Structure formats: C-alpha cells, structure tokens
Amino acid sequence: MLNERYYFVYINTNKTHNVFYTGVTNNLLKRNYQHKTQENELSFTAKYKVNKLVYCETFSDIRDAIAREK
C-alpha cells in the first residue's frame, strides 16, 4: 500500500482583507487552527490577526508546493 502524502499552499487574510500570508503545510486543518488560536502570539499572523483561509492548492510533491508558494 502506498503512503501518499499531500502538501498544501494556502493564503490567509485578516478581517479587513488588507494583509495576506502565504504558507505551505502538510496538515491544513491543524495549521489553520494554529492561526485561528494565535498559537505563537509573537508571529506575523498573530500580530496582524491573519486567520481567515481564503485559498489553497494541493500538491503531492513538496518541491512543487514550495515552488508555488515562492
């Protein structure tokens, strides 16, 4: 059985849609939860309250996901 892994490039924004954050993760639900709960209170996303997921793409190769994020 193949152990397939997926990677996500995502864009989050804040309430007023004037700040955007782009990231890569292999667990989109967990990562979105971390942004919403401001798990790292000193982070960029916590500072600007960037916690609304507005876009994501799925990749099977991490290199493709990183290239797309850049």
PLY file of the C-alpha trace (Angstrom):
ply
format ascii 1.0
element vertex 70
property float x
property float y
property float z
element edge 69
property int vertex1
property int vertex2
end_header
0.00 0.00 0.00
1.31 3.42 -0.92
1.65 6.02 1.78
0.60 9.13 -0.14
1.21 12.50 1.39
-0.31 15.80 0.37
1.02 19.30 0.77
-0.97 22.50 0.72
-0.11 26.01 -0.33
-2.55 28.36 1.33
-3.34 32.05 1.62
-4.79 33.57 4.76
-6.00 37.11 5.29
-7.35 39.26 8.09
-10.86 40.55 8.73
-10.46 43.61 6.52
-8.58 41.71 3.76
-5.65 44.13 3.72
-2.93 41.74 4.99
-2.12 38.39 3.34
0.02 35.45 4.40
1.11 32.57 2.17
2.31 29.28 3.63
2.96 25.59 2.98
1.85 22.74 5.23
1.09 19.03 5.15
-1.82 19.41 7.58
-4.10 22.25 6.55
-6.69 21.77 9.32
-4.07 21.83 12.07
-2.25 24.80 10.55
-5.47 26.78 10.15
-6.32 26.05 13.80
-2.89 27.32 14.86
-3.51 30.59 13.00
-7.01 31.00 14.43
-5.90 30.39 18.03
-2.76 32.54 17.61
-0.68 29.68 18.99
2.50 31.70 18.56
1.48 35.12 19.87
4.67 36.77 18.54
4.15 35.58 14.97
3.31 37.75 11.96
-0.12 36.14 11.67
-0.96 36.78 15.32
0.28 40.39 15.15
-1.92 41.20 12.15
-4.76 38.77 13.05
-4.34 36.87 9.79
-6.57 33.87 10.43
-9.09 33.57 7.59
-8.33 30.93 4.96
-9.18 32.30 1.52
-7.34 29.96 -0.88
-5.49 26.65 -1.03
-3.94 24.30 -3.59
-2.97 20.65 -3.12
0.30 19.04 -4.24
1.74 15.55 -3.95
5.37 16.75 -4.14
6.71 19.14 -1.51
9.10 20.69 -4.04
6.18 21.71 -6.23
4.35 23.18 -3.23
7.38 25.22 -2.16
7.96 26.46 -5.71
4.31 27.54 -5.95
4.47 29.35 -2.60
7.52 31.30 -3.77
0 1
1 2
2 3
3 4
4 5
5 6
6 7
7 8
8 9
9 10
10 11
11 12
12 13
13 14
14 15
15 16
16 17
17 18
18 19
19 20
20 21
21 22
22 23
23 24
24 25
25 26
26 27
27 28
28 29
29 30
30 31
31 32
32 33
33 34
34 35
35 36
36 37
37 38
38 39
39 40
40 41
41 42
42 43
43 44
44 45
45 46
46 47
47 48
48 49
49 50
50 51
51 52
52 53
53 54
54 55
55 56
56 57
57 58
58 59
59 60
60 61
61 62
62 63
63 64
64 65
65 66
66 67
67 68
68 69
